[in-house]
């Protein structure tokens, strides 16, 4: 078996979970806050499985869900620059604030 085939098999559970999530919830982009909340919720489930000494299969299932949600965020939200700071009307400080102001001006020009 070639290395690329091995990699596909290794990531197959994550891909399957991601497909299941897309089918159930759609592909709408998340804001950064939404992504954080969803990923944190999944990570909390990993912690619960660890605290309760869940079987390895259950722990693996929870870790796969974390990985799938991280991948979903990368595929749908990071790639879509319009999701940045749309819920936060106040600009963050520093370079992120500069990008936020530019984004807000572009949005206002479109309207």
C-alpha positions in Angstrom: 0.0 0.0 0.0 1.4 3.4 -1.0 1.8 6.1 1.6 -1.0 8.3 0.1 -3.4 5.3 0.4 -2.4 4.9 4.1 -3.0 8.5 4.7 -6.4 8.3 3.2 -7.3 5.3 5.4 -5.9 7.1 8.5 -8.1 10.2 7.9 -11.1 8.3 6.7 -13.0 8.5 10.1 -12.5 12.3 10.1 -13.7 12.6 6.5 -16.7 10.4 7.3 -17.6 12.5 10.3 -17.2 15.7 8.4 -19.5 14.4 5.6 -22.0 13.5 8.3 -21.8 16.9 9.8 -22.2 18.7 6.4 -25.3 16.5 5.7 -26.9 17.3 9.0 -26.0 21.0 9.4 -25.1 22.3 6.0 -22.0 24.2 4.9 -22.8 27.7 6.0 -19.6 29.4 7.3 -19.1 29.9 11.0 -17.9 33.1 12.6 -14.8 32.7 14.6 -16.8 32.8 17.8 -19.2 30.1 16.6 -16.2 27.9 15.6 -14.6 28.4 19.0 -17.8 27.4 20.8 -18.5 24.3 18.7 -14.9 23.1 18.8 -14.8 23.7 22.6 -18.0 21.8 23.0 -16.5 18.8 21.2 -13.2 19.1 23.2 -15.2 19.1 26.4 -16.7 15.8 25.3 -13.2 14.4 24.9 -12.4 15.6 28.4 -15.5 13.9 29.8 -14.5 10.7 28.1 -11.1 10.9 29.6 -12.4 11.8 33.1 -14.8 8.8 33.1 -12.2 6.5 31.6 -14.3 5.7 28.6 -13.3 2.9 26.3 -10.7 3.7 23.7 -13.3 3.5 20.9 -15.5 6.2 22.6 -12.4 8.4 23.1 -11.4 8.0 19.5 -14.9 8.9 18.3 -14.8 12.1 20.3 -11.3 13.1 19.1 -12.5 12.4 15.5 -15.3 14.9 16.1 -12.9 17.5 17.3 -10.7 17.0 14.2 -13.7 17.1 11.9 -15.0 20.4 13.3 -11.6 21.9 13.0 -11.4 20.8 9.4 -14.9 22.2 8.8 -13.9 25.6 10.1 -10.8 25.6 7.8 -12.9 24.6 4.8 -15.9 26.8 5.2 -14.9 29.8 7.4 -11.2 30.5 7.0 -11.6 30.3 3.3 -14.4 32.8 3.4 -13.0 36.1 4.4 -16.5 37.6 4.8 -17.0 35.7 8.1 -14.3 37.7 10.0 -15.6 39.8 12.7 -19.1 40.2 11.2 -20.8 39.9 14.6 -18.4 42.2 16.3 -19.0 45.8 15.3 -16.0 47.0 17.4 -12.7 46.6 15.6 -10.0 44.5 17.4 -6.7 46.2 18.2 -3.6 46.1 16.1 -3.2 44.6 12.6 -6.5 42.7 13.0 -8.2 46.0 13.6 -6.8 47.4 10.4 -8.2 44.4 8.5 -11.5 44.8 10.3 -11.8 48.4 9.3 -11.0 47.7 5.7 -13.6 44.9 5.7 -16.3 47.2 7.2 -15.5 49.9 4.6 -15.8 47.4 1.7 -19.1 46.2 3.1 -20.5 49.7 3.4 -19.4 50.5 -0.2 -21.3 47.4 -1.4 -24.5 48.5 0.3 
